[in-house]
Amino acid sequence: MLDLSPLRAGGPLGLVLAARVLALLCIGLTSVGVVVQVYERTSSSTQVGMVSLVLAAGLLLGFLAGGVLADRRDRKGLILIGSAWAVVTFAVLAANAAADRPALWVVYVAGAMFGFTEGVAETAMTAVLPSLVAEEHIPATGALVTVTTTLGAIAGPMLGGVLIAGPGLAVTFGVAAAGTAVTTLLLTRLGPMPPGGDASDAQETTPDGASAEEAGGGGAPSGALADLREGFRFVGGNRVVSAVLVVDLCVAVLATPNALFPEIAEKRLSGGPELVGLLTTAPMIGAALASLTSGWTGRTRYHWRVLCAAIATWGVACLGFGLSPYLGLGLVFLAIGGVADTISEIMRRTLLMTHTPDALQGRVSSLWLAQAMTAPALGGVLAGLASSAVGPAVAVAGGGAACLLALAVVAVVYRQLWPETIESDQGSAENGELGGRDNRDATAPA
């Protein structure tokens, strides 16, 4: 079952996770409310898409800025700023929804500002997590974070739909504002969280052999662009981190079946919006099951192998869903895909947190989060283009096959990782195995 040892060890992790669950629940309420409000006001799916695009643009900028700030400034302060601004944003949306004629521009402006501050706060939150627990608890911590994300993704929209259908949009946004205010109060109980890490942790991380300190200008405060370049240099020079980001990119771009759910529901399964909801829920059920039974992920030593196996399972699930002529069988494949995606996320979090020095956690987290946001959007566009050429079912199946092929290529390119294990720092440096955050061999270019 789910490994709760990081929580039993004490420390601030329990408070952080509780605040995260509540925050994600409130964000889920708001996201559903915004979609419903914009569509009610405009009767245009294009306008709904534009609001999502504005939010995504704000998030992208927030991730990039947050990566630099989280490695320079107190991370607790950044998280609190993001949470407090969310209270303001949700309150503004509530007041706007309660007006006789809600203004659409308010939704756009609030979405852009919220996206930016949420991007900064989420980057800081991701960067601070490894420092809250002992290294042996990092895999279990990754699983707990995945559980909170899954809970927010399921419960937030469901509760939002109930509140919108009942008290209405203004109350929905008001509840989100109140809940986020509680989140902010919880987070104020945390102690200072400055970026840490010994200067030696960032040594030998760039492809040309220069240390991270040298890449950033010999330890002197550097500009934001120089800091970002240092983050890119670290990613390019660390074979574990680069492998995780590359394989994650392949999956997100090549295998994105959810973008075609409406078309599949209508043309292949002869259903309507309710069927789209069913297709969307099936992976979430698999994700919840995987999260609740993820205790074994903290005991495995072969994180890279497990990650590749999970991605292969996702590709097979997409292939099976695309080829399945029956709804029930298709839902089973989607649920299996949800299991695989959750295990994959746990492994990705574990590898990134373990092999990134604390001084670079913010920038590496920002690059991963930015990729996680933009790559599925690109994958959705490619899936749409493929569907227009060969049909939605073949497009989904073809995406699954392409994912498997790309995984095989990545596995060959990073073949050095296959025989190795992820162990603690003690002993791994002696026997040449892939060790923890301070293992210098793990930072050699592939």
C-alpha positions in Angstrom: 0.0 0.0 0.0 0.9 3.7 0.0 4.2 4.2 1.9 3.5 6.8 4.7 7.0 6.6 6.2 7.9 10.2 5.2 4.9 11.4 7.2 5.6 9.2 10.2 9.1 10.6 10.3 7.7 13.9 11.3 8.8 17.3 9.9 6.9 19.8 7.8 6.0 17.4 4.9 2.5 16.6 6.3 1.6 20.3 6.6 2.9 20.9 3.1 0.9 18.0 1.6 -2.3 19.0 3.4 -1.9 22.6 2.1 -1.2 21.2 -1.4 -4.4 19.1 -1.4 -6.5 22.0 -0.3 -4.9 24.3 -2.9 -5.4 21.9 -5.7 -9.0 21.4 -4.7 -9.6 25.1 -4.9 -7.8 25.4 -8.2 -10.0 22.6 -9.6 -13.1 24.5 -8.5 -11.9 27.6 -10.2 -10.8 25.9 -13.4 -14.3 24.4 -13.9 -16.0 27.7 -13.0 -14.0 29.7 -15.5 -14.7 27.3 -18.4 -18.4 27.3 -17.6 -18.6 31.1 -17.2 -16.7 31.8 -20.4 -18.9 29.4 -22.4 -22.1 30.8 -20.9 -21.0 34.3 -21.8 -19.8 33.6 -25.3 -21.2 30.2 -26.5 -17.7 29.8 -28.0 -15.3 27.0 -27.5 -12.7 29.2 -29.1 -13.0 31.7 -26.3 -12.7 28.8 -23.8 -9.5 27.7 -25.6 -8.2 31.3 -25.5 -8.6 31.6 -21.8 -6.7 28.3 -21.3 -4.0 29.6 -23.6 -3.7 32.8 -21.6 -3.4 30.8 -18.4 -0.8 28.5 -20.0 1.2 31.4 -21.1 1.2 32.8 -17.6 2.2 29.5 -16.2 5.1 29.1 -18.6 6.5 32.5 -17.7 5.9 31.8 -14.0 7.8 28.5 -14.3 10.8 30.1 -15.9 10.9 33.0 -13.5 10.2 30.7 -10.5 13.1 28.5 -11.4 15.5 31.4 -11.1 13.9 32.9 -8.0 13.6 29.5 -6.2 17.4 29.1 -6.4 18.0 32.6 -5.2 15.4 33.5 -2.6 13.5 32.0 0.3 11.2 29.4 -1.2 8.6 29.7 1.5 8.1 33.4 0.6 7.6 32.5 -3.0 5.0 29.9 -2.1 3.2 32.3 0.2 3.1 35.0 -2.5 1.5 32.6 -5.0 -1.0 31.4 -2.5 -2.0 34.9 -1.3 -2.4 36.1 -4.8 -4.6 33.1 -5.6 -6.9 34.3 -2.8 -7.1 37.8 -4.4 -7.7 36.2 -7.9 -10.5 33.9 -6.8 -12.1 36.8 -4.8 -12.1 39.0 -7.9 -13.6 36.2 -10.0 -16.3 35.8 -7.3 -17.1 39.5 -7.3 -17.2 39.5 -11.1 -19.5 36.5 -11.3 -21.9 38.1 -8.8 -22.2 41.3 -11.0 -25.2 41.9 -13.2 -23.0 41.7 -16.3 -19.7 39.8 -15.6 -16.8 41.2 -17.6 -14.9 38.8 -19.8 -11.7 40.8 -19.7 -11.6 40.3 -15.9 -11.4 36.6 -16.4 -8.6 36.9 -18.9 -6.5 39.3 -16.8 -7.1 37.2 -13.6 -6.2 34.1 -15.5 -2.9 35.5 -16.8 -1.9 36.9 -13.4 -2.9 33.7 -11.6 -1.0 31.6 -14.1 2.2 33.6 -13.5 2.1 33.5 -9.7 1.0 29.9 -9.6 3.9 29.0 -11.9 6.4 30.7 -9.5 4.8 29.1 -6.4 4.6 25.6 -7.9 8.2 25.7 -9.0 9.3 26.7 -5.5 7.1 24.0 -3.9 8.6 21.3 -6.2 12.1 22.6 -5.5 11.7 22.5 -1.7 10.3 19.0 -1.4 13.6 17.0 -1.5 14.9 19.1 1.4 12.0 18.2 3.7 12.7 14.5 3.9 15.7 12.1 4.2 17.0 10.8 1.0 15.7 7.3 1.6 12.2 8.8 1.7 12.3 10.6 -1.6 10.6 7.8 -3.7 7.8 7.6 -1.1 7.5 11.4 -1.1 7.2 11.4 -4.8 4.3 9.0 -4.5 2.6 11.1 -1.9 2.9 14.2 -4.1 1.4 12.2 -6.9 -1.5 11.2 -4.7 -2.3 14.8 -3.8 -2.2 15.8 -7.5 -4.6 12.9 -8.4 -6.9 13.8 -5.5 -7.0 17.4 -6.7 -7.6 16.4 -10.3 -10.5 14.2 -9.4 -12.2 16.0 -6.5 -11.8 19.6 -7.6 -13.7 19.4 -10.9 -16.4 17.1 -9.4 -17.1 19.4 -6.5 -16.9 22.4 -8.8 -19.7 20.9 -11.0 -21.9 20.3 -7.9 -21.4 23.9 -6.6 -22.0 25.5 -10.0 -25.2 23.5 -10.6 -26.3 24.5 -7.1 -25.4 27.8 -5.5 -23.8 29.1 -8.7 -20.5 30.5 -10.0 -20.1 33.3 -7.5 -20.3 30.9 -4.6 -18.0 28.5 -6.3 -15.3 31.1 -6.7 -15.9 32.4 -3.2 -15.4 28.9 -1.7 -12.2 28.6 -3.7 -11.0 32.0 -2.2 -11.8 30.9 1.3 -10.2 27.5 0.9 -7.0 29.1 -0.5 -7.0 31.6 2.4 -6.8 28.6 4.8 -4.0 27.2 2.6 -2.1 30.4 3.0 -2.5 30.3 6.8 -1.3 26.7 7.0 1.8 27.6 5.0 2.7 30.5 7.3 3.4 27.9 10.0 6.4 26.7 8.0 9.9 27.8 8.8 12.3 29.6 6.4 13.2 27.6 3.3 16.2 29.2 1.7 17.9 27.5 -1.2 20.5 25.3 0.3 23.1 22.8 -1.0 26.8 22.9 -0.6 28.7 24.6 -3.4 30.4 21.3 -4.1 27.0 19.7 -5.0 26.9 21.7 -8.2 30.4 20.7 -9.4 31.1 18.8 -12.6 27.6 19.2 -14.0 28.2 20.8 -17.3 29.1 19.0 -20.6 32.3 20.9 -21.0 33.5 20.0 -17.5 32.9 23.5 -16.0 31.3 23.6 -12.6 27.9 25.1 -12.0 29.6 27.8 -10.0 31.9 28.7 -12.9 28.9 28.5 -15.4 27.1 31.1 -13.3 30.0 33.5 -13.1 32.3 32.2 -10.4 29.8 32.5 -7.6 28.9 36.1 -8.1 25.2 37.0 -8.5 24.4 36.5 -12.1 21.5 37.6 -14.2 18.3 35.7 -14.8 19.3 34.6 -18.2 22.7 33.4 -17.0 21.0 31.4 -14.2 18.7 29.8 -16.8 21.7 28.9 -19.0 23.3 27.3 -15.9 20.1 25.2 -15.5 20.2 24.1 -19.1 23.9 23.3 -18.9 23.3 21.1 -15.9 20.4 19.3 -17.6 22.5 18.7 -20.7 25.5 17.4 -18.7 23.6 15.1 -16.3 22.7 11.9 -18.0 20.0 10.9 -15.5 18.1 14.2 -15.6 18.5 14.6 -19.4 17.2 11.0 -19.9 14.1 11.7 -17.8 13.3 14.9 -19.6 13.9 13.4 -23.0 11.7 10.3 -22.4 9.0 12.4 -20.8 9.0 14.7 -23.9 8.6 11.7 -26.2 5.6 10.4 -24.4 3.8 13.8 -24.1 4.3 14.7 -27.8 3.6 11.3 -29.4 1.0 9.7 -27.2 -1.8 12.2 -26.1 -5.1 10.4 -26.6 -7.2 12.7 -24.4 -7.1 15.4 -27.1 -9.1 13.0 -29.3 -11.7 11.9 -26.7 -14.5 14.1 -28.0 -14.0 12.9 -31.6 -13.7 9.2 -30.5 -16.8 9.5 -28.4 -18.8 10.9 -31.3 -17.5 9.1 -34.4 -16.3 5.7 -33.0 -18.4 5.1 -30.0 -21.6 7.0 -31.0 -21.8 8.9 -27.7 -22.0 12.5 -26.4 -20.4 14.6 -23.7 -21.2 12.1 -21.0 -19.1 9.6 -22.8 -16.2 12.1 -23.0 -16.4 12.4 -19.2 -16.3 8.6 -18.9 -13.2 8.4 -21.1 -11.6 11.2 -19.1 -12.4 9.5 -15.7 -11.0 6.1 -16.6 -7.3 7.1 -16.5 -8.0 8.9 -13.2 -9.3 5.7 -11.7 -6.2 3.9 -12.7 -4.1 6.7 -11.4 -5.8 6.6 -8.0 -5.4 2.8 -7.8 -1.7 3.1 -8.6 -1.2 5.9 -6.1 -2.8 4.0 -3.2 -0.7 0.9 -3.9 2.6 2.6 -4.6 4.4 1.5 -1.5 6.7 -0.8 -3.5 8.1 2.2 -5.5 10.1 3.3 -2.5 11.8 -0.1 -2.3 12.9 -0.6 -5.9 16.5 0.2 -6.8 16.0 0.2 -10.5 14.1 3.5 -11.1 15.2 3.9 -14.7 14.0 0.4 -15.6 10.7 0.9 -13.9 10.2 4.3 -15.6 10.9 2.7 -19.0 8.5 -0.2 -18.2 5.8 2.3 -17.2 6.2 4.3 -20.4 6.1 1.1 -22.5 2.9 0.2 -20.7 1.4 3.6 -21.5 2.3 3.1 -25.2 0.7 -0.3 -25.2 -2.4 1.1 -23.5 -2.8 3.8 -26.1 -2.3 1.2 -28.9 -4.9 -1.0 -27.3 -7.4 1.8 -26.8 -7.1 3.0 -30.3 -7.7 -0.5 -31.8 -10.4 -1.5 -29.3 -13.9 -1.7 -31.0 -15.7 -1.9 -27.6 -16.2 0.8 -25.0 -15.6 -1.5 -22.0 -12.3 -2.8 -23.3 -11.2 0.7 -24.2 -11.9 1.9 -20.7 -9.8 -0.9 -19.3 -6.9 0.1 -21.5 -7.3 3.8 -20.4 -7.3 2.7 -16.7 -4.1 0.7 -17.3 -2.7 3.8 -18.9 -3.6 5.8 -15.8 -1.7 3.3 -13.7 1.3 3.5 -15.9 1.3 7.3 -16.0 1.2 7.5 -12.2 4.1 5.1 -11.8 6.0 7.0 -14.4 5.4 10.3 -12.6 6.7 8.8 -9.3 9.8 7.6 -11.0 10.4 10.9 -12.8 10.0 12.8 -9.5 12.3 10.4 -7.7 15.1 10.6 -10.3 14.9 14.4 -10.7 14.9 15.1 -6.9 17.7 12.6 -6.2 20.0 13.7 -9.0 19.7 17.5 -8.8 21.7 19.4 -6.2 19.6 21.7 -4.0 21.2 24.8 -5.5 19.7 23.9 -8.9 16.4 22.3 -7.8 14.4 25.4 -8.7 15.7 25.7 -12.3 15.5 22.0 -13.0 12.0 21.9 -11.6 11.0 24.9 -13.7 12.2 23.2 -16.9 10.4 20.0 -16.1 7.2 21.8 -15.2 7.4 24.0 -18.3 7.9 20.9 -20.5 5.1 19.1 -18.7 2.7 22.0 -19.6 3.8 22.7 -23.2 4.6 19.2 -24.6 1.0 17.8 -24.1 -0.4 20.9 -25.9 1.9 20.2 -28.8 1.0 16.5 -28.6 -2.7 17.4 -28.8 -2.1 19.5 -32.0 -0.2 16.6 -33.6 -2.9 14.1 -32.6 -5.5 16.4 -34.2 -3.5 16.6 -37.4 -3.1 12.8 -37.5 -6.8 12.3 -36.8 -7.8 14.5 -39.7 -5.6 12.3 -42.0 -6.2 8.8 -40.8 -9.1 9.0 -38.3 -9.0 9.3 -34.4 -8.7 5.6 -33.7 -5.7 5.1 -36.0 -4.2 8.3 -34.7 -4.3 7.1 -31.1 -3.0 3.7 -31.9 -0.3 5.2 -34.1 0.7 7.5 -31.2 1.1 4.5 -28.9 3.3 2.7 -31.5 5.4 5.9 -32.0 5.8 6.1 -28.2 7.1 2.6 -28.1 9.5 3.3 -30.9 10.8 6.5 -29.3 11.3 4.7 -26.0 13.4 2.0 -27.7 15.6 4.8 -29.2 16.0 6.6 -25.9 16.8 3.2 -24.2 19.6 2.7 -26.7 21.0 6.2 -26.4 21.0 6.0 -22.6 21.9 2.4 -22.4 24.5 3.1 -19.7 21.6 3.5 -17.2 20.2 0.0 -17.7 22.6 -2.1 -15.6 22.8 0.4 -12.8 20.8 1.0 -9.7 19.8 4.1 -7.8 21.2 3.7 -4.3 22.2 5.9 -1.4 25.4 7.9 -1.6 27.2 5.4 0.7 28.7 2.6 -1.3 27.5 3.6 -4.7 30.5 5.8 -5.3 32.8 3.0 -4.5 31.2 0.3 -6.7 30.5 2.5 -9.7 26.8 2.2 -9.5 24.5 5.2 -10.1 24.3 6.8 -6.7 22.4 9.7 -5.2 22.7 13.5 -5.4 26.4 13.7 -4.8 27.6 10.9 -7.1 29.9 12.6 -9.6 29.7 9.7 -12.2 26.0 10.3 -12.6 26.6 13.7 -14.1 28.7 12.6 -17.0 27.2 13.2 -20.5 25.6 10.3 -22.2 
